[in-house]
Amino acid sequence: MKAKIGIALSALALAALTACGSTAGPGGIYNTPGGSSSSDSATGELHTASTSLGTIVVNGAGMTVYFFDHDKPNETASTCTGACLALWPAVITASATPTISGVTGTVGTITGTDGAKQVTLNGLPLYTYAADKEAGDTSGQGFGGIWWVVDANGAKVTSAPAQVGSGY
């Protein structure tokens, strides 16, 4: 039974990566989905937390938020869609003015791919990482050289990547 589940998860991960059109980078793929869920990203609240990467932005559930290098500031839509969103769930909110605490960057929203309001910081959409299992985990840091933890000012943190992967 465990072997069948492992094979199914591997096939799902491979399908997600293939759908995104990316290739494995140096070191291959280290993390797979299974940690946080889209409900962890559903809260539009943002606050800060202290981690080994410094003071970073987290969502209302305490999950680390990330920027995606393929997104451009002040665009009206995210470039992370489909299988990408399975690994990198959007931080969404029901409010046009998400609740913030300790975050000094400019917080706003755009319309996400499913019509929900996706939270932005300094004009860039925010995401969590499905493989982050606990509040404060930063395993998506530097993933594929295109995913970055966000500091309280709304700048990407480029130090100390946790691992190198294919990006999504």
Backbone as a printed PyTorch tensor [residue, N CA C, xyz], in Angstrom:
tensor([[[  0.8190,  -1.1910,   0.0000],
         [  0.0000,   0.0000,   0.0000],
         [  0.8650,   1.2580,   0.0000]],

        [[  1.9140,   1.2890,   0.8730],
         [  2.7930,   2.4440,   0.9310],
         [  3.4960,   2.6620,  -0.4020]],

        [[  3.8800,   1.5640,  -1.0730],
         [  4.5530,   1.6770,  -2.3670],
         [  3.6250,   2.3050,  -3.3990]],

        [[  2.3460,   1.9160,  -3.3860],
         [  1.3830,   2.4800,  -4.3320],
         [  1.1790,   3.9690,  -4.0880]],

        [[  1.1110,   4.3620,  -2.8260],
         [  0.9520,   5.7710,  -2.4930],
         [  2.1880,   6.5460,  -2.9380]],

        [[  3.3690,   5.9940,  -2.6830],
         [  4.6180,   6.6410,  -3.0980],
         [  4.6960,   6.8080,  -4.5970]],

        [[  4.2990,   5.7800,  -5.3280],
         [  4.3090,   5.8490,  -6.7980],
         [  3.3060,   6.8930,  -7.2710]],

        [[  2.1280,   6.9260,  -6.6630],
         [  1.1070,   7.8960,  -7.0550],
         [  1.5850,   9.3230,  -6.7870]],

        [[  2.1990,   9.5650,  -5.6250],
         [  2.7090,  10.8960,  -5.3150],
         [  3.8310,  11.2900,  -6.2580]],

        [[  4.6880,  10.3420,  -6.5930],
         [  5.7690,  10.6200,  -7.5370],
         [  5.2170,  10.9760,  -8.9030]],

        [[  4.2030,  10.2390,  -9.3400],
         [  3.5850,  10.5200, -10.6430],
         [  2.9250,  11.8900, -10.6300]],

        [[  2.2660,  12.2390,  -9.5210],
         [  1.6280,  13.5440,  -9.4020],
         [  2.6650,  14.6580,  -9.4570]],

        [[  3.7620,  14.5030,  -8.7300],
         [  4.8220,  15.5130,  -8.7360],
         [  5.4210,  15.6680, -10.1270]],

        [[  5.6620,  14.5440, -10.7950],
         [  6.2120,  14.5890, -12.1420],
         [  5.2470,  15.2780, -13.1000]],

        [[  3.9700,  14.9810, -12.9810],
         [  2.9660,  15.6120, -13.8360],
         [  2.9270,  17.1210, -13.5850]],

        [[  3.0190,  17.5250, -12.3350],
         [  3.0030,  18.9550, -12.0090],
         [  4.2110,  19.6480, -12.5950]],

        [[  5.3650,  19.0290, -12.4900],
         [  6.5690,  19.6380, -13.0320],
         [  6.5260,  19.6970, -14.5470]],

        [[  6.0440,  18.6440, -15.1720],
         [  5.9410,  18.6140, -16.6230],
         [  4.9700,  19.6730, -17.1090]],

        [[  3.8590,  19.8210, -16.4180],
         [  2.8540,  20.8060, -16.8160],
         [  3.3930,  22.2240, -16.7480]],

        [[  4.3320,  22.4710, -15.8530],
         [  4.9020,  23.8060, -15.7260],
         [  6.0090,  24.0470, -16.7290]],

        [[  6.4430,  23.0070, -17.4310],
         [  7.4510,  23.1620, -18.4610],
         [  8.8240,  23.4380, -17.9310]],

        [[  9.1210,  23.0490, -16.7030],
         [ 10.4400,  23.3000, -16.1540],
         [ 11.2640,  22.0300, -16.1640]],

        [[ 12.5480,  22.2150, -15.9770],
         [ 13.4480,  21.0790, -15.8920],
         [ 14.1650,  21.1170, -14.5650]],

        [[ 14.6310,  19.9820, -14.1120],
         [ 15.3140,  19.9290, -12.8340],
         [ 16.6070,  20.7180, -12.8840]],

        [[ 16.8540,  21.4750, -11.8530],
         [ 18.0830,  22.2460, -11.7680],
         [ 19.1270,  21.4360, -11.0430]],

        [[ 20.2570,  22.0400, -10.7000],
         [ 21.3130,  21.3360,  -9.9940],
         [ 20.7790,  20.7320,  -8.7070]],

        [[ 21.0570,  19.5000,  -8.4960],
         [ 20.6390,  18.8440,  -7.2680],
         [ 19.2790,  18.2000,  -7.3410]],

        [[ 18.5220,  18.4270,  -8.4080],
         [ 17.2340,  17.7700,  -8.5650],
         [ 16.1450,  18.3870,  -7.7210]],

        [[ 15.1340,  17.6010,  -7.4280],
         [ 13.9590,  18.0580,  -6.7090],
         [ 13.9900,  17.4450,  -5.3190]],

        [[ 13.9200,  18.2700,  -4.2950],
         [ 14.0230,  17.7730,  -2.9340],
         [ 12.7080,  17.7700,  -2.1830]],

        [[ 11.7840,  18.6180,  -2.5390],
         [ 10.5380,  18.7160,  -1.7850],
         [  9.3490,  18.4170,  -2.6690]],

        [[  8.3520,  17.7820,  -2.0890],
         [  7.1250,  17.4770,  -2.8090],
         [  5.9520,  18.0400,  -2.0370]],

        [[  4.8020,  18.1630,  -2.6730],
         [  3.6480,  18.6950,  -1.9610],
         [  3.2680,  17.8140,  -0.7850]],

        [[  2.5440,  18.4140,   0.1530],
         [  2.0350,  17.6140,   1.2470],
         [  2.0650,  18.3250,   2.5710]],

        [[  2.6850,  19.4950,   2.6510],
         [  2.7500,  20.2110,   3.9070],
         [  1.5240,  21.0530,   4.1090]],

        [[  1.6130,  22.3150,   3.7440],
         [  0.4720,  23.2050,   3.9470],
         [ -0.5500,  23.0000,   2.8490]],

        [[ -1.7520,  23.4160,   3.1170],
         [ -2.8050,  23.2930,   2.1190],
         [ -3.2370,  24.6730,   1.6850]],

        [[ -4.0980,  24.7280,   0.6790],
         [ -4.5600,  26.0320,   0.2250],
         [ -5.3110,  26.7530,   1.3370]],

        [[ -5.8930,  26.0140,   2.2850],
         [ -6.5720,  26.6800,   3.3880],
         [ -5.5670,  27.4170,   4.2650]],

        [[ -4.3080,  26.9330,   4.3470],
         [ -3.2810,  27.6460,   5.0900],
         [ -2.9860,  28.9900,   4.4320]],

        [[ -3.1540,  29.0690,   3.1180],
         [ -2.8650,  30.2970,   2.3920],
         [ -4.0860,  31.1910,   2.3110]],

        [[ -5.2330,  30.6900,   2.7290],
         [ -6.4820,  31.4000,   2.5220],
         [ -6.5910,  32.6680,   3.3580]],

        [[ -5.8720,  32.7670,   4.4330],
         [ -5.9730,  33.9570,   5.2500],
         [ -5.1370,  35.0840,   4.6680]],

        [[ -5.7620,  36.2300,   4.4680],
         [ -5.0690,  37.3740,   3.9190],
         [ -4.3080,  38.1700,   4.9550]],

        [[ -4.3490,  37.7330,   6.1950],
         [ -3.6040,  38.4190,   7.2380],
         [ -2.1190,  38.1980,   7.0140]],

        [[ -1.3380,  39.2460,   7.2190],
         [  0.1130,  39.1400,   7.1350],
         [  0.7190,  39.6890,   8.4090]],

        [[  1.7290,  39.0040,   8.8910],
         [  2.5000,  39.5160,  10.0140],
         [  3.9320,  39.0350,   9.8500]],

        [[  4.7650,  39.3090,  10.7980],
         [  6.1680,  38.9340,  10.6770],
         [  6.5270,  37.8460,  11.6850]],

        [[  7.6110,  37.1500,  11.3700],
         [  8.1390,  36.1180,  12.2570],
         [  9.6520,  36.1530,  12.1750]],

        [[ 10.2960,  35.7660,  13.2330],
         [ 11.7550,  35.7110,  13.2790],
         [ 12.2060,  34.3060,  12.8990]],

        [[ 13.0850,  34.2040,  11.8850],
         [ 13.6090,  32.9160,  11.4290],
         [ 15.1240,  33.0260,  11.2440]],

        [[ 15.7430,  31.9440,  10.8210],
         [ 17.1790,  31.9710,  10.5400],
         [ 17.5030,  32.8950,   9.3690]],

        [[ 16.4990,  33.2650,   8.5910],
         [ 16.6930,  34.2040,   7.4790],
         [ 16.4230,  35.6480,   7.8980]],

        [[ 16.1340,  35.8630,   9.1700],
         [ 15.8070,  37.1920,   9.6710],
         [ 14.3180,  37.3230,   9.8890]],

        [[ 13.8320,  38.5540,   9.9710],
         [ 12.4080,  38.8140,  10.1420],
         [ 11.7550,  38.7410,   8.7750]],

        [[ 10.7940,  37.8230,   8.6510],
         [ 10.1420,  37.5790,   7.3630],
         [  8.6300,  37.7240,   7.4910]],

        [[  7.9620,  37.7580,   6.3520],
         [  6.5040,  37.8550,   6.3190],
         [  5.9080,  36.4520,   6.3110]],

        [[  4.8540,  36.2780,   7.1080],
         [  4.1070,  35.0190,   7.1600],
         [  2.6180,  35.3490,   7.0550]],

        [[  1.8330,  34.3420,   6.6680],
         [  0.3880,  34.5650,   6.5870],
         [ -0.2300,  34.3840,   7.9710]],

        [[ -1.5410,  34.4910,   8.0600],
         [ -2.2390,  34.3970,   9.3380],
         [ -2.0510,  33.0740,  10.0560]],

        [[ -1.7340,  32.0110,   9.2960],
         [ -1.4790,  30.6990,   9.8920],
         [ -0.0080,  30.5320,  10.2670]],

        [[  0.7960,  31.5740,  10.0440],
         [  2.2180,  31.5120,  10.3820],
         [  3.0890,  30.8880,   9.3010]],

        [[  2.4950,  30.5950,   8.1340],
         [  3.2600,  29.9840,   7.0490],
         [  4.0170,  31.0630,   6.2680]],

        [[  5.2620,  30.7690,   5.9590],
         [  6.1320,  31.6860,   5.2270],
         [  5.5330,  32.0270,   3.8690]],

        [[  5.6460,  33.2960,   3.4770],
         [  5.1940,  33.7050,   2.1490],
         [  6.4020,  33.9620,   1.2550]],

        [[  6.1700,  33.7750,  -0.0510],
         [  7.2350,  33.8430,  -1.0440],
         [  6.8540,  34.7180,  -2.2230]],

        [[  7.8940,  35.2600,  -2.8820],
         [  7.7750,  35.9020,  -4.1880],
         [  8.2310,  34.9210,  -5.2500]],

        [[  7.7060,  35.0820,  -6.4600],
         [  8.0410,  34.2770,  -7.6370],
         [  8.6720,  35.2260,  -8.6540]],

        [[  9.9220,  34.9500,  -9.0670],
         [ 10.6410,  35.8470,  -9.9720],
         [  9.9630,  36.0620, -11.3210]],

        [[  9.0730,  35.1700, -11.7180],
         [  8.3940,  35.3480, -13.0070],
         [  7.2870,  36.3940, -12.9440]],

        [[  6.8490,  36.7490, -11.7270],
         [  5.8550,  37.8090, -11.5650],
         [  6.5460,  39.1610, -11.7010]],

        [[  5.8120,  40.1200, -12.2220],
         [  6.3040,  41.4910, -12.3680],
         [  5.4820,  42.4070, -11.4760]],

        [[  6.1180,  43.4300, -10.8830],
         [  5.3820,  44.3340,  -9.9970],
         [  4.2070,  45.0050, -10.6980]],

        [[  3.1240,  45.1320,  -9.9600],
         [  1.9230,  45.8630, -10.3690],
         [  1.2040,  45.2810, -11.5770]],

        [[  1.4510,  44.0140, -11.8990],
         [  0.6630,  43.3390, -12.9400],
         [ -0.7020,  43.0040, -12.3410]],

        [[ -1.6720,  42.7630, -13.1820],
         [ -3.0140,  42.4780, -12.6840],
         [ -3.2650,  40.9930, -12.4640]],

        [[ -2.3010,  40.1450, -12.8340],
         [ -2.4710,  38.7020, -12.6620],
         [ -1.1450,  38.0370, -12.3200]],

        [[ -1.2330,  36.9340, -11.6280],
         [ -0.0700,  36.1180, -11.2840],
         [  0.3630,  35.2920, -12.4900]],

        [[  1.6550,  34.9960, -12.5840],
         [  2.1310,  34.1020, -13.6400],
         [  2.1730,  32.6470, -13.1730]],

        [[  1.9200,  32.4030, -11.8920],
         [  1.8810,  31.0450, -11.3570],
         [  0.4420,  30.5440, -11.4820]],

        [[  0.2310,  29.5970, -12.3790],
         [ -1.1090,  29.0620, -12.6210],
         [ -1.0430,  27.5440, -12.6820]],

        [[ -2.2010,  26.8990, -12.7010],
         [ -2.2830,  25.4530, -12.8800],
         [ -1.4520,  24.6710, -11.8740]],

        [[ -0.5790,  23.8020, -12.3880],
         [  0.2350,  22.9320, -11.5380],
         [  1.1650,  23.7400, -10.6370]],

        [[  1.5790,  24.9070, -11.0860],
         [  2.4170,  25.7730, -10.2520],
         [  1.6940,  26.0930,  -8.9480]],

        [[  0.4000,  26.4090,  -9.0270],
         [ -0.3650,  26.7510,  -7.8290],
         [ -0.5540,  25.5640,  -6.8870]],

        [[ -0.4400,  24.3480,  -7.4070],
         [ -0.5370,  23.1800,  -6.5260],
         [  0.6510,  23.1380,  -5.5670]],

        [[  1.8200,  23.5670,  -6.0350],
         [  3.0200,  23.5950,  -5.1980],
         [  3.1800,  24.9160,  -4.4540]],

        [[  2.6640,  25.9780,  -5.0410],
         [  2.8300,  27.3210,  -4.5030],
         [  1.4590,  27.9930,  -4.3840]],

        [[  0.6480,  27.6020,  -3.4010],
         [ -0.6890,  28.1850,  -3.2490],
         [ -0.6420,  29.6940,  -3.0210]],

        [[ -1.5340,  30.3970,  -3.6880],
         [ -1.6390,  31.8440,  -3.5240],
         [ -2.1230,  32.1890,  -2.1240]],

        [[ -1.6160,  33.2860,  -1.5800],
         [ -2.1510,  33.8300,  -0.3360],
         [ -3.3600,  34.6560,  -0.7500]],

        [[ -4.5360,  34.2370,  -0.2880],
         [ -5.7680,  34.8990,  -0.7000],
         [ -6.4720,  35.5300,   0.4910]],

        [[ -7.4070,  36.4050,   0.1770],
         [ -8.1480,  37.1180,   1.2110],
         [ -9.5560,  37.4160,   0.7120]],

        [[-10.4560,  37.6320,   1.6260],
         [-11.8030,  38.0590,   1.2720],
         [-11.9010,  39.5820,   1.3030]],

        [[-10.8760,  40.2340,   1.8590],
         [-10.8920,  41.6740,   2.0520],
         [-10.0450,  42.4030,   1.0170]],

        [[-10.4770,  43.5600,   0.5960],
         [ -9.6780,  44.4020,  -0.3020],
         [ -8.5220,  45.0430,   0.4590]],

        [[ -8.6330,  45.0560,   1.7870],
         [ -7.5620,  45.6100,   2.6180],
         [ -7.1680,  44.5690,   3.6650]],

        [[ -6.2600,  43.6570,   3.3220],
         [ -5.8520,  42.6030,   4.2540],
         [ -5.2700,  43.1780,   5.5480]],

        [[ -5.4620,  42.4500,   6.6280],
         [ -4.9290,  42.8330,   7.9280],
         [ -3.4290,  42.5930,   7.9500]],

        [[ -2.6650,  43.5800,   8.4310],
         [ -1.2120,  43.4200,   8.5180],
         [ -0.7190,  43.8380,   9.8930]],

        [[  0.4050,  43.2560,  10.2860],
         [  1.0490,  43.6180,  11.5410],
         [  2.5580,  43.4400,  11.3600]],

        [[  3.3000,  44.5290,  11.4930],
         [  4.7490,  44.4710,  11.3830],
         [  5.2770,  44.5310,   9.9580]],

        [[  4.3870,  44.5020,   8.9720],
         [  4.7870,  44.5440,   7.5630],
         [  4.7710,  46.0050,   7.1360]],

        [[  5.9070,  46.4930,   6.6060],
         [  5.9860,  47.9070,   6.2500],
         [  5.8660,  48.1490,   4.7510]],

        [[  5.8850,  47.1070,   3.9490],
         [  5.6790,  47.2630,   2.5100],
         [  4.2160,  47.5690,   2.2250]],

        [[  3.9240,  47.9000,   0.9760],
         [  2.5670,  48.2270,   0.5600],
         [  1.7920,  46.9560,   0.2340]],

        [[  0.7170,  46.7020,   0.9710],
         [ -0.0980,  45.5060,   0.7940],
         [ -1.3190,  45.8460,  -0.0520]],

        [[ -1.6360,  44.9640,  -0.9920],
         [ -2.7980,  45.1400,  -1.8430],
         [ -3.3100,  43.7920,  -2.3030]],

        [[ -4.1210,  43.7920,  -3.3500],
         [ -4.6440,  42.5420,  -3.9020],
         [ -4.7250,  42.6380,  -5.4280]],

        [[ -4.7290,  41.4620,  -6.0580],
         [ -5.0390,  41.3150,  -7.4750],
         [ -6.0760,  40.2020,  -7.5670]],

        [[ -6.6810,  40.0400,  -8.7180],
         [ -7.6270,  38.9430,  -8.9010],
         [ -6.8360,  37.6960,  -9.2880]],

        [[ -6.9430,  36.6530,  -8.4550],
         [ -6.2480,  35.3980,  -8.7110],
         [ -6.9090,  34.6190,  -9.8390]],

        [[ -6.2770,  33.5130, -10.2290],
         [ -6.7730,  32.7220, -11.3580],
         [ -8.1550,  32.1430, -11.1140]],

        [[ -8.5180,  31.9180,  -9.8460],
         [ -9.8410,  31.3640,  -9.5440],
         [-10.8500,  32.4540,  -9.1820]],

        [[-10.4680,  33.7140,  -9.3680],
         [-11.3510,  34.8240,  -9.0660],
         [-11.2120,  35.3740,  -7.6600]],

        [[-10.4850,  34.6760,  -6.7930],
         [-10.2790,  35.1480,  -5.4280],
         [ -9.2810,  36.3070,  -5.4220]],

        [[ -9.2960,  37.0760,  -4.3450],
         [ -8.3270,  38.1610,  -4.1890],
         [ -7.0070,  37.5720,  -3.6980]],

        [[ -5.9520,  37.7320,  -4.5060],
         [ -4.6190,  37.2870,  -4.0970],
         [ -3.8860,  38.4750,  -3.4870]],

        [[ -3.2880,  38.2600,  -2.3220],
         [ -2.5870,  39.3230,  -1.6060],
         [ -1.2720,  39.6330,  -2.3170]],

        [[ -0.9600,  40.9280,  -2.3980],
         [  0.3100,  41.3800,  -2.9750],
         [  1.0740,  42.1940,  -1.9380]],

        [[  2.3790,  42.2440,  -2.1070],
         [  3.2310,  43.0870,  -1.2750],
         [  4.1560,  43.8390,  -2.2140]],

        [[  4.1170,  45.1470,  -2.1440],
         [  4.8610,  46.0070,  -3.0700],
         [  4.5590,  45.6400,  -4.5200]],

        [[  3.3030,  45.3010,  -4.7760],
         [  2.8480,  45.0170,  -6.1290],
         [  3.1180,  43.6190,  -6.6370]],

        [[  3.7180,  42.7460,  -5.8170],
         [  4.0110,  41.3710,  -6.2310],
         [  3.1070,  40.3790,  -5.5050]],

        [[  2.5400,  39.4060,  -6.2300],
         [  1.6860,  38.3920,  -5.5980],
         [  2.4630,  37.5540,  -4.5750]],

        [[  1.7530,  37.1020,  -3.5460],
         [  2.3450,  36.2820,  -2.4890],
         [  1.8360,  34.8550,  -2.5600]],

        [[  2.7090,  33.9180,  -2.1710],
         [  2.4130,  32.4880,  -2.1990],
         [  2.9700,  31.8460,  -0.9330]],

        [[  2.4530,  30.6710,  -0.6020],
         [  3.0910,  29.8040,   0.3850],
         [  3.6720,  28.6260,  -0.3950]],

        [[  4.3790,  27.7280,   0.2840],
         [  4.9810,  26.5650,  -0.3660],
         [  4.3810,  25.3080,   0.2440]],

        [[  3.8510,  24.4360,  -0.5820],
         [  3.1450,  23.2410,  -0.1090],
         [  4.0210,  22.3230,   0.7360]],

        [[  5.3250,  22.3570,   0.5490],
         [  6.2100,  21.4680,   1.3100],
         [  6.6120,  22.0480,   2.6630]],

        [[  6.3140,  23.3130,   2.9210],
         [  6.5300,  23.8580,   4.2620],
         [  5.4930,  23.2110,   5.1690]],

        [[  5.9640,  22.4850,   6.1540],
         [  5.0640,  21.6930,   6.9870],
         [  4.5790,  22.4100,   8.2380]],

        [[  5.4080,  23.3000,   8.7840],
         [  5.0610,  23.9780,  10.0270],
         [  5.2420,  25.4750,   9.8740]],

        [[  4.5630,  26.2140,  10.7120],
         [  4.7140,  27.6630,  10.7190],
         [  6.1890,  28.0190,  10.8380]],

        [[  6.6360,  28.9530,   9.9940],
         [  8.0250,  29.3910,  10.0340],
         [  8.9870,  28.5850,   9.1710]],

        [[  8.5500,  27.4340,   8.6190],
         [  9.4240,  26.6840,   7.7070],
         [  9.7500,  27.5560,   6.5040]],

        [[ 10.9560,  27.4360,   5.9830],
         [ 11.3860,  28.2220,   4.8230],
         [ 12.0180,  27.3230,   3.7670]],

        [[ 11.4870,  26.1190,   3.6060],
         [ 12.1080,  25.1580,   2.6840],
         [ 11.9890,  25.5550,   1.2190]],

        [[ 11.1470,  26.5290,   0.9020],
         [ 11.0410,  26.9980,  -0.4740],
         [ 12.0550,  28.0780,  -0.8250]],

        [[ 12.8250,  28.5410,   0.1690],
         [ 13.7840,  29.6220,  -0.0610],
         [ 14.7890,  29.2580,  -1.1420]],

        [[ 14.8410,  30.0590,  -2.1910],
         [ 15.7940,  29.8580,  -3.2800],
         [ 15.4230,  28.7410,  -4.2240]],

        [[ 14.2360,  28.1650,  -4.0820],
         [ 13.8250,  27.0140,  -4.8900],
         [ 13.9230,  27.3580,  -6.3730]],

        [[ 14.6880,  26.5760,  -7.0970],
         [ 14.8600,  26.7710,  -8.5290],
         [ 15.5170,  28.0910,  -8.8930]],

        [[ 16.0140,  28.8120,  -7.8920],
         [ 16.5970,  30.1220,  -8.1420],
         [ 15.5670,  31.1730,  -8.5110]],

        [[ 14.2590,  30.8820,  -8.2280],
         [ 13.2000,  31.8160,  -8.6210],
         [ 12.1310,  32.0440,  -7.5480]],

        [[ 12.2390,  31.3870,  -6.4040],
         [ 11.2710,  31.5610,  -5.3070],
         [ 12.0090,  32.1050,  -4.0930]],

        [[ 11.4490,  33.1670,  -3.4720],
         [ 12.1610,  33.8560,  -2.4050],
         [ 11.2570,  34.2260,  -1.2380]],

        [[ 11.7890,  34.0280,  -0.0460],
         [ 11.1480,  34.4940,   1.1720],
         [ 11.0880,  36.0230,   1.0980]],

        [[ 10.1010,  36.6120,   1.7660],
         [  9.8670,  38.0550,   1.7250],
         [ 10.1590,  38.6640,   3.0950]],

        [[ 10.8980,  39.7810,   3.1110],
         [ 11.1440,  40.4410,   4.3940],
         [ 10.0230,  41.4410,   4.6970]],

        [[ 10.0500,  42.0150,   5.8850],
         [  8.9700,  42.8890,   6.3490],
         [  8.7960,  44.1420,   5.4960]],

        [[  9.8470,  44.5550,   4.7950],
         [  9.7710,  45.7290,   3.9240],
         [  9.2180,  45.3880,   2.5480]],

        [[  9.0210,  44.1000,   2.2780],
         [  8.5180,  43.6870,   0.9790],
         [  9.6200,  43.4430,  -0.0370]],

        [[ 10.8210,  43.1530,   0.4460],
         [ 11.9430,  42.8250,  -0.4390],
         [ 12.1960,  41.3210,  -0.3780]],

        [[ 12.6760,  40.7470,  -1.4900],
         [ 12.9780,  39.3190,  -1.4570],
         [ 14.2870,  39.0940,  -0.7150]],

        [[ 14.3050,  38.0180,   0.0480],
         [ 15.4920,  37.6040,   0.7830],
         [ 16.2330,  36.6270,  -0.1180]],

        [[ 17.4740,  36.9080,  -0.4420],
         [ 18.2100,  36.0370,  -1.3660],
         [ 19.3250,  35.2530,  -0.6880]],

        [[ 19.4320,  35.3430,   0.6170],
         [ 20.4830,  34.6200,   1.3280],
         [ 20.0500,  33.2170,   1.7330]],

        [[ 21.0160,  32.3590,   1.9630],
         [ 20.8410,  31.0390,   2.5620],
         [ 19.7040,  30.2070,   1.9810]],

        [[ 19.7470,  29.8990,   0.6870],
         [ 18.6780,  29.0290,   0.1720],
         [ 18.6850,  27.6790,   0.8710]],

        [[ 17.4940,  27.1680,   1.1410],
         [ 17.3430,  25.8900,   1.8430],
         [ 17.7320,  24.7280,   0.9430]],

        [[ 17.4990,  24.8450,  -0.3510],
         [ 17.7860,  23.7800,  -1.2980],
         [ 17.6370,  24.3200,  -2.7060]],

        [[ 18.0380,  23.5580,  -3.6820],
         [ 17.8980,  23.9590,  -5.0840],
         [ 17.0000,  22.9490,  -5.7680]],

        [[ 16.0240,  23.4290,  -6.5190],
         [ 15.1020,  22.5340,  -7.2110],
         [ 14.7680,  23.0600,  -8.5720]],

        [[ 13.7120,  22.5550,  -9.1350],
         [ 13.3610,  22.8940, -10.5020],
         [ 12.5410,  24.1710, -10.6110]],

        [[ 12.0670,  24.7420,  -9.5250],
         [ 11.3070,  25.9850,  -9.5720],
         [  9.8250,  25.7720,  -9.3260]],

        [[  9.2230,  24.8120,  -9.9550],
         [  7.8170,  24.4570,  -9.7300],
         [  7.4480,  23.3010, -10.5770]]])
